[in-house]
Amino acid sequence: MLVTAYLAFVVLLASCLGLELSRCRAKPPGRACSNPSFLRFQLDFYQVYFLALAADWLQAPYLYKLYQHYHFLEGQIAILYVCGLASTVLFGLVASSLVDWLGRKKSCVLFSLTYSLCCLTKLSQDYFVLLVGRALGGLSTALLFSAFEAWYIHEHVERHDFPAEWIPATFARAAFWNHVLAVVAGVAAEAVACWVGLGPVAPFLAAIPLLALTGALALHSWGENYDRQRAFSRTCAGGLRCLLSDRRVLLLGTIQALFESVIFIFVFLWTPVLDPHGAPLGIIFSSFMAASLLGSSLYRIATSKRYHLQPMHLLSLAVLIVVFSLFMLTFSTSPGQESPVESFIAFLLIELACGLYFPSMSFLRRKVIPETEQAGVLNWFRVPLHLLACLGLLVLHDSDRKTGTQNMFSICSAVMVMALLAVVGLFTVVRHDAELRVPSPTGEPYAPEL
């Protein structure tokens, strides 16, 4: 398993590099944004945001292993994960309103404080302290995915008056480097866990200086901004009306809830499936992230001028890949006949599918959901998503350890078949909808090549 993990990591990394280099060579030269004020502003955002993302990714490979290291049973670990998911959905519902009221800069500093406290709780073996840490992690995650983006958009448009068309270029670049940071973080987590001598808690302690630097740079470099949004109840009511009145939105929400709930369960299960066979968890995680980056690169190539495939097609492909992978896992995790290499390959295919799924879903959401209702609709999307994930973990918590993992993959297979049916339903509804097609390259609006 050790050799397989390192070999897969090298092959995936080389594939990603090759695809990116070929894409850059094939790309026609475009107008580069040479506005020094914009580039300086973008750098100020990136240096804070990337530190926050790096600190978040650094903790991911060893979370399950840490709880296992403290001799908690799988059922107890499942409850810890459920607590984290529940706090994420609860804080996620109010995060946007909280950020607008408190201020985006203060919210980013609050993120660095709460996440640092979350990391410090990992030093304790007390179950209640670890539950509190999971709740703090849920709050921190909600702030990470709301405060930073909200700060940037407000500053970009309101304070600096840059063209709104430049915003997607900034976040597209951020998404690419987010994958790169995740790959590097996995290698770094493996290094500190093995070499520092502190074991699985080492990556969490290593994340604290990055979080402290995140808060310090935000305080020093960023200005504060606020926004008066409509009331939370009105946001949710508007989102619910949009969800129920447009079948496309309802089907998109169904696909997201089913697909991403399975991904949350996969995040819980990959460590207990591979760790008993001597897998280097940090390298395994980096391989997952490299596979996801490969999927994202394939998405950009597939939707390029040369191939011009549509996001709806790639979304269908992503769901099909996950269905196939989960069927593989139901056989490779059979008690007494485990095949860790096959399980690892299936996990890599799931991550590859995620690289196709997330940009496809992001494109379709932007086209289908009105901008004024995005926040409310996404809040409603998250509720069934996290409820399904929590339900799956609770079922696993009550199951027999020897057969529970295999049974859970079987259940996930059935869930993904339902997601596939929802994709077919959406495809039927939108097959003649030109709005949901990627525009021809000649018709695309100008966005700076940075």
N, C-alpha and C positions, 0 to 999 in steps of 0.2 A: 504493500500500500504506500510505503514511503517513496519508493522509486516511481510508482505510478503518479503520485501527486506532483512530484517535481517535474516529471516528464510532461504531464498535462499542462502544468503552469508555463513551461518554456514554449511548448507548441502553441498554446493559446496566445501568449504574449507576442510571439513572432508573427502569428496570423493577424493579430490586431495591427501591429506595426506595418506589416505588408499592405493591408487594406487601406490604412490611413495614408501611406506614402503614395500608393497608386491613385487614390482619390485626389490627393493634392496635385499630382502630376497631370491628371486628366481634367482638372477643374480649370475652366478658362479664367484668365486674369480679370479680376473685378476691381472696382474702385475701392481703394483703401481709405478708411477714415483717418485722416491725419490731424484732426482737431486736437491740439494738445490738452485743452481743458477737459474734453471728454475722456481721453485716454488716462489722464491723471485721476479723474473722478472714478473711472472704472477700476483702476488699480487700487484706489482707496477701498472700494467695495470688495474686490477680490481678496485682498490680503486678510481682511477680517473674516469674510464668509468661508474661505478655504480652510482657515485655521479651525473654525467651528466644525466644518465637515470632517476634517482629518481627525479631530478629537472624537467625534461620533463614531466614525468607522473603526478607529483603533480599538474600541471596546467590543465590537461585534463578534470576533472569532472565539472569544473565551468566556462568554457569559454563561452558557450552559455548563461548560467545564468547571467554572468557578463554583457554582452551586453543587456540582457533583463532587468537587474537591472538599467541600464542607460536609460531605456525607449525607446530603439530602436525597430522599427517594425521588424517583421520576414523577410521582404524583404531586409531591411537594413542589418540585421545580415547575410543574405545569401550573400550579396555583400562582406561583410568582410571575410567570409569563402572563397569566390571565389578569393579574393585578396591573401589570404594565400596559396591557392592551386596553383594559377598562379605563385606566387613568388617561391614556392617550385619546380615547374617544370623548371622554367627559371634558377634558381640558381643550381638545380640538374644537368642540362646539362653541366655546366662548373665547378661543384664542384671538380671533380677529378683533372682536370687540374690546378685549383686554388690551391688546397691542395699540389700538387706536386711542383708547382712553389714557393709558399709562404713557404712551410715547414709544416710537419704534426704537430709538437709541436705548432708552432705559430698558426696554424689553429684551434687547440683545445682551445688555449687561446682566439683566436678571437671568437670562439663559445660561450665561457663563457661571453664575453663582449657583443656580439650582443644579446644574449638571456636575459641577465640582463636588457639591454635597452628595449627589447621587453616587459619584465615584468613591468618595470617602466611606460611604456605607458598606462598600464591598469589602472593607477591612474587617467588618464584624461577621461573626458566625451566628448571631442571633437572628432568628427567623423574622421576628417583627421588624427589626431594623432593616433587614433586606426588603421586606414588603414596603416600608417607607421609601427605601431607595428606588424601588420600581415605580412608586407613585411620582416621585421627583423626576424620574426618567421620562414618564409620560408627559409631565408638564414641560420638561425641557424639549422633548421632541415636538410638541405642539408649537412652542415658541420658535424653534429652529425653522420650521416650515411655514411660518407666517410672518415673523418680525423682520427678518433680513430682506426678504423679497419686497415686503411692503415699504420698508425704508428706502430701498433702491428706487422703486418705481416713483415714489413721491419726490425724491430728490432729482431724479432724472427729468421729470416733467415739470414740476412746480418750481423748484429752486433754480435749476440750471437751464430749463427751457430747451433741452435737446429734443430732436424729433422723436416722436413715439415709435417710429419705425425702427429705431436703433435698439429698442429694448429686447426684441427676440434674439438679436445677435449676441447680446451680453449673456442671456440665460442659456443659449445654445452652447456657447463656449464654456459656461459654468457647468453645464450638464456633462460635457466631455471630460473636463478636468475632475469632476466629481468621481467619475469612474476610475480615472487614473489614481486619484487619492485613495480610493478604496483598495485598489490593487497594492499600492505601496504600504497602506496601513496594515494589510494582512501580513505582509513580510515583516514589517516592524513589530507587530504584535507577537509573531512567532519568535523573533529575535529576543525581545525583552523577556518573554515568558520563559525562554530556555536559558538565557545567559545571565540575567540579573540575579537569579536565585530566589525570587519571591514567588515563583510559580504563576498560576493563572491570574492572580491579582495584579501582577506587574503592569499589563496593558492599561488597566484602569487608573493606576497611579501615574503612568506616563501621560495619560490624557489630561491630567489636571494642569500642568504648565501650559499646554496648548489652550485650554479653556481660559486660564488667567490672562494669557496674552491676547486672546480674543476680546475679553472685556476691556482690557487696558487700551488696546488700539481703537476700539469703538468709542471709548470715552475721549480719547485724545484726538482722533481724526474725524469723527462724524459729528454733524449737527443734529439737533433734535427735530422731529416733525410729528405732527398729530393729524388726525382726520376725524371728522364727525360723521360717522356712519349712521344709517337708520337703525332703529332698535333691533335687538337680537330676535325678538318674537316676530317682527315684520319681515326680517330677512328669511327666517325659517318658513313663515307662511307663504311668502312669495316663491321660495324654492320648491315647496310642496305643490303649489298650484302649477308651476312649470313642469314638475315631474309627472303629475297626473294628467296634464292636458296634452302632452307631446309623447307619442308612443316611442319615438326615437330616443328621447331622454330616459324614459323608463327602461328600455332595453339596454341602453348603455349602463345605467345604474345597476341593473341585474348582472350584466357581464362583469362589471368591476367588483361587485360584492362577492360573486362566486369565485372569480379568478384570484383576487388578492387575498381572500380569506384562506385559500389553499396555500398561497405563498407564505402567509404568516405561519401556518402549521409546518410547512417545509422548513422554515427558519428554526423552528423548535426541534425538528426531528433529525436534521442532518448530523448533528454532533453525536447523539447516542447511536446512530447507525454506523458511523465511520470511526469514531474514537476508539472503540474496543479493538480495532484492527491495526492500531499504531499509526493512525493518520496524523500528519503534522497539521494541526488545525488552522494555523495562520496561513500556511501555503495553500491548504484546501480552500480557505476563504478567498485568498487572492485569485485562485483559479476560477472560482465562481464569478468574481467581479470581472476577470478578464473575459470569461464567456459572455457575461452581460454586455461588456464593452464591444465584443465581437458582434453581438446581436444588434447593437445600436449602429455600428459601422455598416452592417448589412442593410439595415433600414435606410440609412442615408443613400447607399448605393442603389438600392432597389427603387427608391422614389426619385432618383436622379433623372436627368434628361435622357440618358442612354436606355434605361429600362422602364422608367415611368410607371411602376406598379403603384397601386393605390393603398392607403393606410387600412382600408377595410379588408383588402386581401391579406395584408400582413398580420392584421389582428386575427383573422381566421387561422392563418398558419401558426401563429403563436399558441393559440388554444389547442390546436391539433397536436403540436409538439408536446405540450404539457400532458394531454390525455395519454399519448403514447408513453411518455416517461413514467407516469404514475402506474400504468399497467406493468411496465418493467419493474418498478419498485415493489409491487405486490408479490412478484415472484422472487426477486433478489433478496428480500427480507424475510423469506419463509423460515420459521424457527428450525434450527439445526441444519439448514441448507443455505445460510447467508452467503451472498456473493458481493463483497464490498466494492470490487472493481466495477461490476455492473451497476451497483447503486450509485457510485461516484459518477459514472457516465450519465446515468439518468438525471442526477442533480445538475450536472453541467448543461444538459439539454434544457432543463427547466430554466436555468439562468440565461441561456441563449434566447429562449422564448421571451423572458422578461425584457431583454434588450430590444426585441421587436415589439412587444406589447405596449410598453409605457409611452414611447413616442407616438405610436398609432392611436392609443387611447387619448393622449393629450391633444392631438390634432382633431379627433372627432369631437371631443368635448368642447373645444374652442368653436367649432363650426355649428354644433347643435344647440348648445346652451347659451342663451342671451347673456351678454357680459354683466348686465345689472343683476342677474339671478345666479351667477356662478357660485358665490359664497354659500348661499342658501341651499342650492342643489347639491353641492359637494358635501355639505354637512349631512344631508339626508343620505347620500351615497355611503358615507363612512359608518353610519349606525349599523345597517345590516352586515356590512363587511366585518366590523370588529365583533359583532354579536356571533356571527357564524364561526369566526376564528376562536373566540372564547368557548363556544359550545363544543367545538372540535377538541380543544385542549381539555375541557372538563370530561368529555367522553373518554379521552386517553387516560386521564387521571384515574378513572374508575375501572380501567381495563386491566387484564392480565399482562404483565410486562412481556411475557414470551410471545404472545400473539397480538398484543395491542398495537404495535407499530405496523405490522402487516395489515391488520384490520383498518387502521386509520388511513393507510394508503389506498385501500379498497374503497373506503368512503369518499376520499378525495377524488378518486377516479370517477365515481358516480356524480360528484358535484361538478367536475369539469365537463362531463358529458352534458349536464344541464347547461353549463356555460356555452358549450358548443351549439346547443339548440337555440340559445338566446342569440348567438352570433348569426345563425342561419336566419332567425326571425328578423334581426336588424338588417341583414343583407337583402332580404326580400323587400323590406320597407324602403330602403335607400338606394336600391340598385340603379334607379333612374335620376337620382338627386345629384345634379352637377355641383351643388354647393359642397358636397362631401368628397370631392375629388381634388387631388393636388393640382393646382393650376400649372399650365405649361410654363416652362422656364422663361419664355419671353414675356409672360404676363405677370411675373412676380414683382412685387414692390421692392424698391431699393432697400437693402440692409447693408451696413458697412461690413467689409471683410476686415476683421481686427487681428 
